[in-house]
Amino acid sequence: MMDSRADRVLFLCACGLITIGVLMSYSLSTYTTLAYRYSDFHFFEREFVSAVFGIMLMWMFAQLAPEKYFLKFGFFLFFLALILMLLMPFLPESLATSAGGAKRWIRLPLISIAPSEFFKIGFIFFLAWSFSRKFVDNHKRTITQEILVILPYIAVFFIAVLLIAVMQNDLGQVILLALTLVVMLIAAGGSSGLFGILLLISSVLAGIFIAISPHRIARLKTWWASAQDSVLTILPERMGAYLRVDNLPEPYQILHAANAIHNGGFFGQGLGNGTIKLGFLSEVHTDMVLAGITEEGGLLGLSVCVGLIITIVWRVLKNANRVQNDVYYLFCIGIAMLVGLSFLMNALGVAGLIPLKGIAVPFLSYGGSSMLANCLALGLVLSISQKAQYQKS
């Protein structure tokens, strides 16, 4: 049995999302299994095993006393993931799996591990531990003093940028970490001036990384091809004519996702009856899983998933509000932002409101590393929630 002081609602909501994700890994992977001549249960079996281990991981951490294990495990996870990511570019192809020209997974006998998924959790721990020592106090600082305090953490973030955005060619994850860092800094007591400076620096860096990458420019053009008609209609005619770009690539991903959402209606086509997965979009069970869920489960099915995600974020924030330990508080804030922003960025991308970032939906998108990392994160929150029961709300 789970420790009676741990947050059972949080655990059950996570298990609910995991169950949906496992079912969709079977239903939405039809085309991929046919294209690669896999068995019908290829993705289902792997996701099911990851789900079982993930739930066991959450349950196990829910039993642990955070005052004994949280700091030790947090440092272990941060440095282990950091070392693995540093080693990734130098591993032979027999040990490291590539995607998009970058090595992202380490091959093990039964599973492939993406160190970046676990690094995100370790990075949030490191920020929580560091900010609790540097920012959470009653001393007022000038902007200059705040910048000097945060410089070491900016250096660590630049290492993350190098490892993820450059070596793994994954700017979306860096944007996710940057937003999480800024929110955690504000929660720790950083000023609005510092927030503005960091936002400006992040925007400039994001612009540079987009400008020097042809595939990111192409993705931005594809998004603008679908968005410009809607955006330009609300602008003055002369300005709209100036900003309109012709001969853009066809936004087939967004168009097919929109068709799937439209086909779903309120109740959906039924599990297994969707058509978007039949070659219109490749690997719908990964980044485009929300479109597949909406087609087969309808607005009702999507609403269930959104409700579970919102409940998870709310319960994590509620636990953050109820603990008096600053490290636990900031860690919970970071995990809530990681889960909530991941879902939001993916949903906005599928809807065509922002460019697609390749961000997985927590617990729903296919992927063993993502599943285990998110379960590990919530397991640590469940451990912290033992202490939240006895603190003033």
N, C-alpha and C positions, 0 to 999 in steps of 0.2 A: 504493500500500500504506500501511496505517496505521503510524505510528511504532511500532517494535518494543517500545518501553518502555511504551506506553500499555496500559491494561487491556482486553485483547481480550474477556475473559469478560463484562465489563460492557457493552461495545459490542454483542456478539452477543445478550445477554439483552434489551437494549433493542430491538434489531431484531426479535427474536422477538415481543415484546409489540406492537410497531408493526404487524407483519404480521397478528396476530390482530385488532387494532383495525380495520384496513382491511377485512378480511373481514367483520367484524361490522357495519361501517357500511353494507355492502351488504345483508346478510341481515336486519338488524333494522329497517331503515328502510322496510319495505314499506308500512305504513299511511300514513306521512307522505307518501311519494311519490304514493300514490293520492289522498290528501286534497287535496294542493296541485297535483296533475296535473303532477308533475315526471317526468322520464324515470327509468327503472329504475336508472340508474347515476348519478343526480344527486349523491348523497352519497358514493358510492364514488369517483367521479372526483375530487372535491374533497379527500377524505381521502387518496387515493392520491398526489395532487400534494403535499399537506402532508407526507406520510410520506417521499417522495423527498427533498424539500428538507430535512426534519428529519434524515434519515440523513446527507445530505451535510454538513449543519451540524455534526453530531457528529464526522464524519470529519475535517472541516477543522480544528476546534478541537483535535482530538487531535494534530495535527501542530505546533501552536504551542507555543513555549517560554513557560511561565507567567510566568517572571521578566521577560519583555519586554512581555507583552500583558495579563496578568490584571488588574492594577490599573487600567490605562487603560480597558480595555473594561468593567470592573465599574462604574466611576464614570460612564462614558458611558451604560450601560444604565440605571443608577439614576436619573440626572437626566433622561434622555430620557423614560422611562416616567412619572416624576413630573410633568414638564411636560405631557405628553399627557393625563394624568388630570386635571390642573388645568384644562386647556382643554376637556375633554369636555362639561361642562354648557353651554358657551357656543357650541358648534358647531351649525350649522343641521341640520335633519333630513335634508337632502340629503347630509350628510357623516357623520352619527352615527346609528347604528341603535339603537333603543330596545327594551328588554325589561322587562316588569314595571314600566313607568312610569319607567325610568331609562335613560340613555344608556350603553351598555356597549361598543359597537364603532365603530371608525372605518372608514368605507367607502373602500377604495382600488379602482383599476380592476379588479384581478383577485381581490382578497381583502379580507375584513373583519378588522381587527386589534382584539383586546381588550387595551388597554394594561395592565389589571390583572394579566394572566397574566405579563407581562414585569416588571411592578413587583415581583412577589413574588420573582423571582430577584435583581433589583437591591437589594431591601430586605435579603435575606439576605446579599448581598455587603457592603452598608453595615454591617450588624451585625457581620459577621466582621472587617472592617477596623477598626471602632471598638472592639469588645471586645478585640481583640488588642493595642490600644494602652492600654486602660484597666484591664483586669482580669487579663490573663495575666501575672502576676508573683508574686513571693514575699512581697509585703507584705500583712499582715493588716489588715483594715479593720473598723470598727464598722458596724452596720446603717445608722446615720445617714450615715456616709461613703459607703457603697455606694449609698444612695439618691441622694445628691448627685451621684455619678459617673454614675448611670444616668438622671438627669432629662432630659438632652438627647435620649436615645434614646426615652424615654417620649413626649417631645414629637413626635418623628418618627412614632412609632406612632400617636399621636392624629391626626396628619395623615392617616395611612393609614386610620384608623377613619372620619374625615370623608369621605374620598374614596370608600371602598369601601362601608362600612356605611350611610352616610347618602345620599351622592349616587348610589351604584349599588345601594342597597337589597340588599346581599349580606353578611349577618352571618356566614355560614358561612366565607367567606374570611378575615374578620377573626379569627375564632376559630382558624382554622388558623395564621395568622401569629402570633397571641398564644402559642399552644402552642410554635411553633417558636422564638420569641424566648426563652421561658423555658428551653427545653432548651439553646439556645446559650449563654445566660447561665450556667447551671450548668456547662456544658462549659468555659466560659472561666474559671471559678473563683469564681463568685458563691456566697454562703453559702445554707444552707437557710432561714435567717430571711428573706432577701431573696426567695427563692423563694415562701415562704408569703405574704409581703406582696403580691407581684405576682399570685399566684393569687387572693387575696382581692379585689384591685382589679379583676381581669379578670372574676371572677364577678359582682361588683356591676354593672359596666358591661354585661355580657351580659344580666343581669336587667332593667336599665333599658331597653335597646334592644328586648328582647322585650315589655316592658310597654307601651311607647308605640307598638307596631306591631300593628294588628289582624290582618294576615295572618300574622305570626309567632305570635300567640296562637292563631289558628286551626290553624296547623301543629302547635303543641304539643298542642292538644286532640285533633287527629287521631291523633297518636302515642299519647297516653294512652288513647284509645279502644281501640287494639289491645294496649296493654301492661298495662293495669290488671288484667285478669283474672289474668295470670301473676304480676304483682308482689304483688297483694293477698292471694293465696292463702298466701304465706309469712309474712304478718303476723298478729297476733292478730285475732280476728274483729271485736271492737269497733273497733279501729283501721282495719281494712279497710272496715268499713261507713261510717266517718266519711270516709275518703278517696275512696270510690267516687263517680264523677260520672256522672249519667244524661244521656240525650239528647245525647250527643256525636256529631259528624259521623262518617259511615262512613269508615273508613280504607281506601278502595278501592285506593290505590296499594300499600300494604303487603300487603293481602290478595291482590291479583293477583300481586305479586312472589313471595309465599309459594307460590301455586299454581304459578307457573312453575318455581320451584325444586323443588317436589314432582314436577311432571311430568317434570323432567329425569332423575330417577333417577341411576343411576351412569354410564351411557354417553350419555344425552341423546337427544333426538328426531332429531338429525341437523341439519346445517347447512341453514338455510332452512325447516325443518319446525316451528319453534316457533309457538305460537298467541298468546302474550302480546302480540306485536307487531301483531296484527290488530284494533287498536282498543281492547283492554282497558287498555293504558297507552299514552299518547301519547309519541312520541319516545323509545322504549326505547333507541335507540342512543346516547343522551347520558347522563343521570344514572343511569338504571336498567339500564345495560349489563350489570352483573354478573348480574342476574336473567335477561336474555336469553341470556347465555353459558351459564348453568347449565341453562336449559331445553334449549338446542340441543346443548350439549357435555357436559351432565351434570356429576356430581361430578368426573369425570375431567378434563373441560375446565376447570372452575373451579380444580382443583388445579394444573393446569399454569400458569394465570395467577398464582395465589397463589405458586407456587414461583418464577416469574420475578421477581415483585415482591420477594419476600424476598431472592432472590439479588442483585438490583440494590441494595437497601438495604444488604445485607451487604457487597458489594464497595465501595460508596461509603464505608461506615464503616471498612472495612479500609484503604482508601487514606488516610482521615483519620488512622488510627492509625500509618501509616508515614511521614508527612511531619513534618518538624520546623519548618516555617514555620507560625506560629500563624494567619495569615490563611487559608492553604489548609486547615488543620485545621478551623477553625470553619466555613468555607464548606462543606466536605464534610459536616460534621455537620448544618448547616442544610438542605442539599439532601436528605440521607437522611431527615430528619424531614419535609420537604415531601412527598416521594414516599410515604413510609410512612404518614404521618398522613392524607394525602388518600385513599389506598386504604382505610385503616381506618375513617375517618369515613363514607365512602360505603358500605362493606360493612355496617357496623353499622346505618346508616340503612335500607338495603334489607332487612336482616333484622328491622327493627322494634325494635331494641334502643335506639336513640336517634332523636330526630326527624330527618327528612330535611333535609339542609343545602344541597343543590344543588351539592355538591362533585364535580367530575369525577374519574374514575379515570384516573391518568396513563397515557397511550399507548393506552388502550382506549376511552374515551368519545370520541364524535365532536366535533371542533372543531379547526380549523387553528391557532388561536392557542395553545391548550393544548398541542397536539402540538409546535409549533415552540419554545415556551418550555421545555418539558421536555427537548427534544432539546438546546437551547442550554445548559441547566443541566448535563446529563450531558456535553456536549461540554467544558465548563469543567472538570468533574471528570476527564475523560479527559486533558485537558492537564496537570492537576495530577498525575495518576497516573504521568506520566513520571518525576517526581522521587521518587515513592513507592518505586520499585524499588530505590533505592540507600540508603534510610534504614533504621535499625534498627527492627524491628517492635515 
